Each structure stands twice: as C-alpha cells, then as structure tokens.
Amino acid sequence: MPRDGHGRIIDYLRISVMDRCNLRCSYCMPMEGLRFLPEDELLTAQEISLVARAAVRCGFRKFRITGGEPTLRKDLIEVVAGIRAASPDAEIGMTTNGILLPGMAIALRQAGLNRVNIHIDTLDEIRIRQVMRLADLNKILAGIEAAEQAGLVPIKINSVVVRGENDDDVVELARQTLTRPWGVRFIELMPFGDGEEAQTARDGVVSSAELMKRITATLGELEPVAASHPSDECRNFRLPDAVGTVGFISPVSDPFCSSCSRVRLSAEGRLLLCLLRDDEADLRSLIRSGAGVVQIQEALEAAILLKPVGHSLADGITASRRMHQIGG
C-alpha cells in the first residue's frame, strides 16, 4: 500500500477522462467563455490503462471515472475495459449526470464498471434548469433507472447544495431514501477559482449541520450508519424505517483531510494531490516520452510522498482551476 509523507494509505485514484460537459451547473461552469482541451491533449484510453496498471502495482485498489461528463467520451467503454484489465478485482465507479446512461449502461457494466454516482441537485423540474442549466429531470431519472436495470448499484445520488439556489430542496431528496435503496449525499459547495468567483462560492456554502437540522425537522431523526471504510469522506445516516441512507460530505465545515486516501488524474494527465490545492505532477509528459509501467509507478510513488496534509480554505487558499478541469 502506498503511503504519503503523513502516513496515510493512498489507494484510491479518481480519473478524469473529459473536461467537457453537456450541462452548465451554476456553481461549476459559466454558460460562455469556456476553453476545453483539444482531443490530442487528453490521455488516450491506452495511456489511462498504463497509469491504472502502474497504480495497481503501487497498491491502488479503487478507481473512479469522472469528468466533466465522462459519458461524452466516445471511447469510454474502452477506458473502462482498460482499467478493469489492469485490475480484475478493483472497485471501479463512475460519477455522471446520467443523461446518456440509457444508451450505454449495459455496455459499461459488461466492460467492468461496478456502480455509478449520479449528480442531481433538485427534483423540481423548473429549478433543475436554473441550477443544473440545460438539464432535463426526466432524462436524469431515466439514467438512474437504466443504471439500476444494468446492475450498476448501489446507486449514490450526489447533490451540491448552494444557498439561495437549491437548499430548499434537500428534504425532498432525502425523502427518496424512505422507499428507494439510494445513498443520497449532500455535498458542501467548494470554492474554486480566484477573487470574486471564490468569494461568491464561499457565500453559497450551506453547512452539513444546517442541512441535518432541516431534514430532521421534517422527516425525523437521523441515525448514524457505520462507515464502510475509515477513509470514507461521507458521514451516513438513516431516517426512521428508510431503505436508503442520507449522507453528508463536509469539506468546508468539517474537513476529512486526515483520512484522505485519494489522488486525482486530470484529463490531460496531471496527478492532482489535493482537490482544493494546485499541487500536481505531470504524468502525460513522462508517458509520451516513452516511459513504461515501472517508471510511471515510480513517479506515482514519488508524487504521493508530496501529498499535502490538507487544504487551506481557512487561509483563503484554493485551487485555481474549475471543478470540471480537475475531475471531482
């Protein structure tokens, strides 16, 4: 198992395969003025597989495919199959908005994907177009159904909560766990970028503690559920007689840096050591200079030793790139 310089086991690699998205969520991407990576700057499916093989040699045992929106990538099935070939026993998940899942969920499962997290910020048909701009609620719900039918379970629902935009919708989302075996997770808004943009994000943060009060006031007490793994960033609870769980991810109000087990590979091949900092290592240049799996493994291990102890949001420091450029 690879350990960083602070003694934490790092065995979880999140792989962004695309910085483009078919939505423009208000807190993530503006409607205009975006520049996306040219296709030749993205890691190829073969290059992603090489990194996965090196990561497995290091001791990584969990992978997550992210974006942007990963289902926009034309060779996504090949990407999944390559990661699965690198590690027959690893857990491979994917985070998606679900819109394109009806046409590919079965193929993804057959390629080796285990399950999906689906992003949905509200169940209100009008508000979803305001928050997840360009979104269609019915298409996302159809994506969830397709994932369930394909066996990409358990389904986790990710909801980023923004004050004044969708914080009134958390109760209805939490209510779904009473009858559906979903893990509905509410994520505190993370400030990215510089200056006014970052300050606006900070003003939009709704703490997990506040959300818990809103949910319990309407739906009843939240009973804690034991974590499945010590490094799980989500604190999970169950409502009375619920079949699913309600979770809270609190990077701002209750950071989980001390148990962090993950690093991220950006779509252009940079190893990001912390979601909320700019520390990174360039793997693409190494790969395209002819490096093999052993050299990539050595580069991974060297970078992991430099992983920072945690983010510096309290000091006003955050990552300069947007979320879609990093890979959640």
C-alpha angles and dihedrals in degrees: 000000000000115000127198125225090275096055097256118141109239110200105137122088121189110200121201110205099177138021093199123093137190090219133056105212108198095237095044114038134018118229093243142021098048124144117203129198117269111245093250090060093058118091110256122236089256092051091049089051090052091054090047091052090050091047091052089052088054091052103263112153105171130061133180125191114216142161153139082296109330096199089069089070110100095212096043092124089056090048092053093046091051093053090046091051089052091054120016092185103041124113108246119190136167135211114215142150087238098227095123097036097098090070098044112022095102093047091049091052091049090049091057108271112146104195147335140235110213122206116224123150101188142004092220109110094212099040093048089065089053097048103029093034115211089019126137114204094207092054092051091049089049088053091053090051092049091051091051093048091049092052097248090145156191090044116218120197116209118203122180108207120215123184112246093012111064107344089110090061100062095091093057092048091048089049090065090071090067090074106012127067092231129132102226108197125191114208125201112236110259118214114235132173130029140295119343094007093057092045092051089053092050090052089053097056115119110192121234089237090060092048092050091054091052093050097046092047090062108023105029138254121336112229114207117247118209114252115253090217132018091236095054106129092202122084106211131206138174128223118224110292092351121152094205134047137246116219138188127208109194113181092155106039099029111017117204096200094125091067099035111141101174145090128182134229112209122218091257093051105264118141107226113203098194130021093223100042135062097235108131147147126220109237098162094067090049092049094047092049087065103266117163132215095278093053091048089049090053091048091051093050093047092049094047090058087062096052107133120243091243148318124295103222090132088061093048094254121134141151115290095215126079123252094255089055093052105041117238 
